[in-house]
Amino acid sequence: MACALGLPLLPALAHATEPPLEEAVERVVVTGAVQPGRVMAMPYAVSVVDREALRLSGPGVNLSEAMARVPGLVVNNRANYAQDLQISARGFGARAGFGVRGVRLYADGIPASGPDGQGQVSHFNLGDAQRVEVLRGPFSVLYGNSSGGVINLISAPVDRAEAELALDAGSFGLRQARARVAGPLGQGWDARLSLSQFRWDGFREHSAAERTQAHLRLGWTGASDRVVLVAGYFDQPSDDPLGLKPADFAADPLQTVPEAEQYNTRKVARQTQLGLSWRHDFGEDGPLRESLLSAYSGQRGVTQWQAIPVGTQGNPRHGGGVVDFDRDYNGLEARLRWQLDTVALVTGLAWDRQVDDRRGYENFIGSTLGVTGALRREEDNTARSRDAYAQADWPLAADWTASAGVRSGRVRYVTEDHYVKPPNVDDSGALAYDYTNPVLGLRWQLDPGWQLHASVARGFEAPTLGELAYRPDGAGGFNTALKPQVSRQLEVGGKWRRHGWALDLTAFLNRVSDELATLTNSGGRSTFQNVGDTRRQGLELAGRWQLAPQWRAQTALTWLQAEYLDAFKACAGTPCTSPSLLVPAGNRIAGTQGRAAWAELAWQGGHWGEWAVEARGVGRVQANDANTASAAGHGLAALRWSQRYALSGAQRLEVLARVDNLADRRYAGSVIVNDGNGRYLETGSPRAVLLGLRWVGGL
């Protein structure tokens, strides 16, 4: 279902099939490229997590299962399905207490990030994924309102008629059932339907979750045209165990705070979406080679009951302890691909829109807590973006290739307040930001197996609707004082392939002006501010070795220094009238990992199956900008076994067994950055066992 809906530089309906095993390290990628090409040929840092790696990393429920193998990227599982995964790239997005910021997200071309830059990945259909591409660094600015990178999920094409049934069972009540049927329908038509049901009891009290998903893909191929329709459904009710204070974590990391049960903290998320793309091939007779017209539309609803004390809601301007919104989102894109002599060029226009019908309620009725009470907030929030972009590649000499691009656009926000009851003032307002992001890259091919590359860019990241919602002085209206943060990025790197070895090494330096950071976080409300300059610099290494026909090894290493260059003040309460906390220059940006490592050693023993050991380690992570609370570094090991059994005809049975956290360590898997209650730490999973069975048969 790789239909590139709304994705500016991804060719639509990409049908790059799985390469032979001997070329497994040279996957075809489309993210950031003028036209599809191999990782080796791209003048920037890009990684591919293929279908096999996704399948072997776990039950295919969370993107975090497989992403540790990508250097520079952090995808932490909060073990709390009421909050999305914690995702950041090169330190961008680390400030997010919920959802994903700073990284652009796409699933089969449909943006999973809104026009305001905030997104989620809970609806990603990993079971049908052919690969996940991760672009880091300067070329990610060509995707608009983001700073750190792009995560792009691409589903497998329908190339044969087959059916699939899969069952997973594991520790802490994990159960999952999946079914899929796909195949050609004749006259150029093909289709795939996938269904899945997931349940989890959790290893902490009050952390159970369920997830139901359905995905449909319908395609038609003509002589010069390709049309694809994709539809998706997602429903997830989940309990919220909340985080733990450091003292509580030290006493018992598996406990749940009383407030979670007292207020019955929980969340219900549901989403439906539809996308359509049409690609036309003009042939090679003229300069215009290909056109793409794509559109998408969807609805997302969220209701979340929070642990906000009744007394705090006594403030007549408080929005209540229940968040409830219904979102309509849609977008269009038109793209043309040209070949002008030796110059390959892509030009395009994109438009995206989201409208939130947002309400807030008290989380009590009388003395009963954790229920939906009286209305306290009612407004419409709208975010729109419109963009124009161009990107070109051209050879400078036999071994030198240049790439350049620019994306220019506007992000506009409008809030219409319908809850104006004194002393509540009218919080309506409007705000707009304009940006132009240029990027320039250079690639030097020293020989067929060795490439050097360098790139520079200017990036832009606007505040999200949530970050603009409240002013620190407690007055009504948008926080119009907020400015977008602007980054200047430099990257140099090399890629080497020879004799079964593959190495990618990248160094980067990012300087950000007007960094967005938390000003206050109290009573369920957060306000934000611009805090001057920050710096992110680091090294990333990804390696793969085919040590022998039966042995292979992989590793990913990251070093990141992310720090504030200017001192700033934060506040202890809301409204912020007397700043009381100084964050000195040199402090680490909260939520960023300074060091991370992942490694895998696998042995393929024929009828004995494949055995592998995985190891992962991360350094200490600061939980607040004051750097007074942190999650300790930790190391984890996992063991897995997998085998494929050929059955009659075209049928096969795949078996996966995993044991994660072999040593049963107690650790904080993620942090809630700058949490106002000091409940910073989210406990990682104890030792967990998984058994997965997957039957695939031809139709």
N, C-alpha and C positions, 0 to 999 in steps of 0.2 A: 504493500500500500504506500509506496514511496511516491506520493503525489505532489510534494512540494507546494502545498497550499499556503500562500502567504509567505513563503520562504524565499528571500530575494535571490540568493546565489546558489540554490540547490536545484539542479535540473529535475524537472518533474518526471514522475513515473520511472525513476531509475531502476533498471533491471540488471544491475551488476550481480552476476551469479557467484556462488562460492568458487574461489580459485582452487586449483589443485593444492594438495597438502604441502608440496614443496614450495609453494608460493604463499603460504598462509600468512607470512609476515608482511606481504605486500598487497594488502587489501585495496580495492578500488574505493575511493572516497569522493563525495560530492560536496561536503560542507566546506564553504569558503572558496570553492573552485569555480572558474569560468566554465569548465566542462569537466566531466569525470576523469579522474586520473589516479595513479597509484600514490600511496603515502610518500614514497621516495621522491616523487616529482613535485611535491607541494612545498612552497617556500615558507613554511611556517610549522609550528608544533601542532600536530594532529594525531590522535590515537583512535584505534578501532577496537572495540570489544565485540567479537563475532558471536554468532549463534551458539557455537559449541561452548565458548567460555561462559555465556549467560546460562546455558543449560546446566553446566557442571558446578556453578557457583551457589546454587540453592534452589528453592522452589519456584523461582521466577515471580516473586511477589513484590520485592523492593529493588530498586535500581542500585542500592547500596551493596547488594550481594557481590557484584562483580567489578565495581568501579575502583577498588583499591589498586588495581593493576594500572591505572592511569596516573602518571606523575603530575603533580600540580593541581590535582582535583581532589576535593574533599566531599564525600557523600556519606554522611553519618546516619545510621538508623537510630532514631530516638527511642525505639521500642515503645512508641506511643503513637498509635494511629490517629489520634485526635490532632496531631501536628504532622506536617509534612516532613520529609527528609531534610536534614541540614546540609545544604550544598553551597560550596564556594569554589572559586577557581583563582589561584594565585592570590588568595586573600580577599578577592572581591565577592561580596555577598555574605561575608561572615557575620555582619551585624544583624541579620534577620533572626528575629525570635520565633517567627513562624513563616511558612511559605518560602519562596526562593526569590532572591533579589540579586542583581549584578551578573547573572548568567542567563542567557537567552535559551529557552526550552522549546523544542519542536517534537511532535509525534506525528510521523507520516505527513510532514509538511504543514500541519495545522499548528499554529503557535499555542504553546502551553503557558506562555508569558503574555500578560495583557499589555495594552498600550502604555500603561504606567510603569511597566517593568517588573511587576510582581507575578509569580507563577507558581505552579505546582506540578508534581509528577506522579501523584497517586493513581491517576487514570492510565498511565502508560501500560500498554499491552505487551509485556515482555515475552509471553508465550509464543507470539507470532513474529517476534523480531528477528530479522536477518542479521542486524548489527546495530550498535550504538556508536556514533561518531562523536568525538569530543575535540573541538577546536579551542585552543588556548592562545592568548596573546593578541598582537595588534590587529590581525585580520578579522577578529571578532567584532570590531567596531563597525564593520559593514552591515551588521544586523541591527543597527539602530541603538535603542535606548538600553544599553548594557555596557559593562566595563571589562568583565573578566573572561568570558568565553561563551561557547555554544555547545549545548548537548542536543543531539539530533537522533531520534530513534527512527529506524527505517525497517519496515516490515518486509518479510520475504515475499517474493513474487509468487504467483500461482502458475507453476510450470508443469504440474501433473495432477492427476486425480487421486486423492488419498483422503483417508480419515484418520483421526487420532483420538485416543482416550488416554488420560493421564490422571494418576492419583498420587498424592503426597501426604505423608503422615509424619509427625515429628513431636518433639518435646513441647511441653506447655500447651497441649491441646491443639497443635497445628494440624489442620486438615484442609485439603484442597482437591477439588475435582475439576478437570478441564475436558472439553470436547471440541473437536474441530473437524470440519468437512470442507474440502476444496477441490476445484477441478475445472476444466474447460466445459463450456455449455454449448459449443458449436457456433458457427457463423461469427467467429471472432470474439465471442463472449467468454468470460471466466468469472468465477465467484469463490468467495471464502466466507464461512460463518464460524465464529469462535465464541464459546461460552465458558465461563469459569465461576466457581464459587469457592471462597476462602473463609476460614474461621480460625480464630486464635484466642485462647483463654488468657495468655500472658503469664509472665513469671512474677509479676507484682499484682497485688490486689487491685481491683478496679482498673484493669487495662485490657479487657477483652475487646475484640473487634471482629467485624464481618465485612466481606467485600464481594459484590456481585458485578460481573462485567459481561458485556456482549459487544461483539465487533462484527461488522459486515463490510465486505469489500466486493464491489462489482466493477468489472473492467470490460472495455471493448477496444479491440485493435483493428484498424483499417490499414489501407495501403500507406497512408502518410499521417495517420492520426492515431492518438491514444487518449481515451477518456476513462477516468477512474472516479467512482463514487465510493466514499467511505462514510460509515456511520458508526457511532459508538455510544454505549450506555454504561454508566458507572454509578454504583450506590454503595455507600460505606457508613454504617453506624459504628461508633467506637467510644469506649470509655476513656477518660483522661486521668491517669494517676498523678499528674503534676510532677514537678521536679522536687529535688531534695536539697535542703541546706547542707553545707559542708559538714556540720556537726552531726546531723541526722544520717548523712551518707556514711560517715565514719562509724557510727553506731550500728547501722544495719542498712546496707545499700539496697536490700530487697523490700524494704518497708514502703508503705504508701502513707502520705500525710493525712491526718484526720479530715482536713478540709475537702479532700476529694470525695470522700463518702458523705460528708455533711452536706455538701452542695450538689452531690451527684454530678460532678463535672463530666461532660460528655460532648460529643459532636456528631452531627449527621451531615454528610456531604453527598450530593447527587449531581450528576452531570449527563447531558445528552449533547451530541454534536454531529454535524453533517458537513462533509466537504466534497467538492467537485473540482476536477481539473481537466483541462483539454490541452493537449500538446500537439502541435502540427509541425511536421518536418517538410521544409521547403526544398530539400535536396542540396546539391553542391553547385548548381548552375549560376547562382548569384551570391551577393554578399550576405543576404539574410538567410540564415540556416534553420532557425527554429523559433517558434513562438509558444508562449504559455499563457493561458488565461485560467485563473483559479479563484475559488471563492469558498468560504466556510461560514458556518453559523452554529451557535450552540447556546445552551442554557446551563447555568451552574447555580445551585442553591446550597447554602450552608446555614445551619443553626447550631450554635455552640453555647452551652451553659458553663459559666465560669465561676470560680470561687472568690467572688467579690463580696466582702462583708456588707451586711444590711446597713450598718452605720455609714459606710463610705458612700453608699447610694443615697444617703440622706441629703447630700448636696443636690440642690434642685437642678443644677446644670449637668449632673452626671448622666451618662447615657444608659445606665443599667447594667445588669450582670448577664444578660442573654444577648448574644449577637445573632442577628437573623437577616440574611440578605438573599435576594434572587437576582442573578446576573444574566443579562442577554449580551452575547458577544458575537461579532461578525467581522469579516474582512474580505478584501479583494486585492488581487495582484495581477499585473500584466507585465510580461517579460519577453524580451527579444534577444536572441543570440546571433551574433554576426561574425563573419570571417572577412576581414579587410586586409587582403594580401597576407602578410605574416602575422597580423594582429588579430587575436581572438578577443571579442568584446561582448559583454552582457550589459543591457540597459533595462531599466524597469521602473515601475511606479507601484506603490503599495499604500493601502488604506486600512486601518484597523480601528475598531470601536468597541467599547464595553459600557454598559449602563447597569448600575447597581441600584436596586430598590432596597435600601438599607433601613432596618428597624432595630431598635434596642428596647429591651424589656427588663423589668426588675426580675431577679432570680428568686423571688419568694412571693408567697401569698399568705398574709398573716404570719403565723409562726412556722409555716411549712417552707423549707428551703429547697433549692434546686428545681424549682418549677417556674414556668413562664407566667410572670405577673403583669403588672401595669405597664403600658407603653411609656417609654422615656426618650425615644429618639425615632425620628422618621424623616428620611431625606432620599433624594435621588443623586447619585454620584455618576458622572459621565467622564470618561477619558477617551480621547481620540488622538490618533497619530496619522500623519500623511507624510510620505517619503518618496524621494526620487534617488536613484542610485545608478552607478556605472562602475564596471570593473574590466580591466584589460590585461592581457598577457602578450608579450612580444619578445622575440629573440633579439639580443643585442650582438651576439657573436655565436660561434659554434657551441660554446660551453656556457654561455651567459644568457639568462632569461630575466626580464624585469616584469613586475606586476604592480599595478597601481589601481586604486579605486577611491571612490568618494560616495558618501551617503549624506543627503541633506534632508532635513525634515522639521516638523513641528509637533510637539505634544501639548494638548490642551485639556484642561480640567475644568469641570463645572459642577457645582453643588447647589441643589435647590432644597432648602430646608422647609419641611412641612410641619415641624413641631415647634411652633413659636408661641410659647406660653410663659408669660413673665414669671420668674426672672429670666427665663430662657430667651435670649435674643435671636434674631435671624442669623443663622450661620451660613447663609447662601454666599457664594463667591465664585470667582473664575480666575484662572491663571494659565499662562502659556509659556512654553520654553521653545526656542529655536536652536537648532544645532547643525553643524556641518562636520562630518568625520572623514578626514582623508587618511589614506594608508599607502605606503610605498614599500615594495619588497624586491629583493634581488636574490637570485639563485645561481650558484657557480657549480657546475658539474665537473668535478676533477677527473673522475672516471666513471664507468657505468655503476660502480658500487659505492661511490663516495660523493656526497653533496654537501656544500656549505650554503647557508642562507642567512639573510638579515632582513629586518623590517622595522619600520617606525610608523607610528600612528598617533592620532588624537582621538580620545574617546569621550563619551558623554553618558551620564547617568542621572536622570531626573528623580526627584523624590516621588515616592508612590502616593497613591490616594490616602493610604493609611498614615503615612508619615506627614502628610499635609493637614490631617484632619483637625488637629488641636493646636492652639497657640499656647506658648508657655506662660503667658500672663493670665490665662483663664478666660480671656475675652472671647467673643464669638468670631466665627469666620475662619477661613483658611489661614494657615501659617505662611503668609505671603512673604515673610522674611527669608524663607528657604530658597537657596539657589541650587542649581544642579552641580554635581561634582564633575570636574573635567580632568581627564587623565592624559598624560603624555607617555607613550609606551615605546620601549626599545627592546628588540629581541635579536639574538644571534644564536645560531645553532648549526649542528651537523648531523647527517644521517649516513650510516655506514652499513653495507650489506656484503657479506663475503663468507663462503664456505660454511653455510649453516648458521652464521652469526648475524645478528641485527642489533645495532645500537643507535639510539637517538639521544643526543645531548643538547640541551637548550639552556642558555643563560638569559635573564631578562631583568629589566629595570623599569619600574613604573613610578612616576611621580604624579600625585593627585593634588589638585587645588580644590579648596572648598569641600573637603571631605565631609560627608554626612555622618553624623553620630548622634547617639542618644543624649538628650538634655535632661529629661525627667522620665521616670517610669514608676507610677504610683496609682493605686486604685483602679487598675485595669486600663489606664490611659498612658500612652507614651507620647512625648513630644521630642522633636529633633532640632538639630542646629548644624550649621557649617562651622567646622573647627580648624580651618586653615589647611596646611599642607601635610601630606603623608607620603611615605615611601614604601614600596614593595619591591624587593629584589631577591633573586634566588636562582637556583640551579635545579634542573630536572633531567633525570636519566631513566630511560627505558631500554631494557635489554632482553634479548631472546637468544638462546643457544640450542642447537640440535647437537647434543653431546655425542650421541650414537643413534643408530636407527631406533632403539627402544627408549632412549633417554632424551628428555628435553628440560630446559630450565628457563624461567623468566624472572625478571625483577623490575621494580619501579622504585626510584629513590627521589625524594624531594627535600630541598632545603629552602626555607622561606624566611626572610626577615621583613616583617610588616610592622611599621612603627609610626607613631605620631611625631611629626617634626616641630609642631608648635604646641605649647601648653594651652589648655583651655579649662573652663569651669563648667561643672555639671551641678545639678541641684538635687537636694535631698527630698523635696516634696513638690506638690502641685497645688496652686500655681507657683511658678518659680519667681520669687520676689527677692530672695537673698541667697545667691549662689554660695555654696559652702564646701564644695569639693573641688580641689585642683587636680587635674590630670596633667602631670608634667610631660614635657617633651621627652621623647625616648621610650615612652611606654609602648608595650606591644598592643596592637589592635586586637581587641577581644574576639575570641572565636577562631583565630588563625592558628594553624599548626606550623610550628617552626621546623619540625623534622618529621618525616614519615617514610616508611619503608615497607615494601611488600615483596615476597619472593615465593616461587613455586618450583618444586622439583617433581617431575612426573615420570613414571615408568610404564610402558605399554608392554604387557606380557602375553599378547595373543589371547588364547583361551582363558588366561588368568585375569583378563580385563586390564583396566588402567588403574594404577595406584598413584596417589599424589599426596604430598604434604605441602601445606601452605603456611606461611608465617607473615605476620603483620605487626609493625610497631609504630607508635606515634609518641612524640614528645609532649611535654606539659603544654596545656592550653589555658590561656587566661580567660576567665569567665566574665570579667568586667573591665572597663577601660581604666579604672583605677589600679588594676592589677593586684587587688587585695584578695581575690578568690580565684582558684584555678582547679582544673582537673589534672590529676597526676598522669604522667606518661605511662604507657603500658605496652606489653607485648602479648600477642595471641597466636596460637597455633591451631591448625585444623588438619584433619585427615579425611581423605575421600577415596571411594572406589566406584568405578563405573564399568559397565559392560553392555554390549549389544549382542543380542541373540537373533540369528536369522531363523524365521519361522517359515511355514509353507508359503509358496508364491512370493509376493512382494511384501509380505508381512515381516515385521521385526519387533522385538521387545527390548527396550532400553531400561536399565536399572541404575539407579544412583543411590549411594549411601554416603552420608557425611556425618562427621562429628566435629562440631565447631567449639572453640574455646576448650581445647583438650585438657588444660590444667585447671579448668573451672575457676578462673580468676575473677575477682570482683573489681570492676572498673567503671568509670564514667564513660559511656559511649558517645555522649555529646553534651553540650552545655547550652543553657538558655541564657543568651548574652544579655547582660545588664538587667537581669530580672529584678523587678522592684521589691519583691518579697525575699530576695536572697536565696530563692530555691533554684540555684544555678545548675545543679547536676542531674543528669538523666542516666540512670543505670543501664549499663550494657548487659547483654544476655549472658547468663551462666552457661555451663556446658549444655549443648543442645545436640540432639540426634535427629537426623532426617533420613527417611527412606522414600524414594520416588520411583514409580513405575510408569512407563510410557509405551503404549502400543501404537504402532503406525502400520496401516495397511492400505494397499491400493484399491481403487474403486473400478 
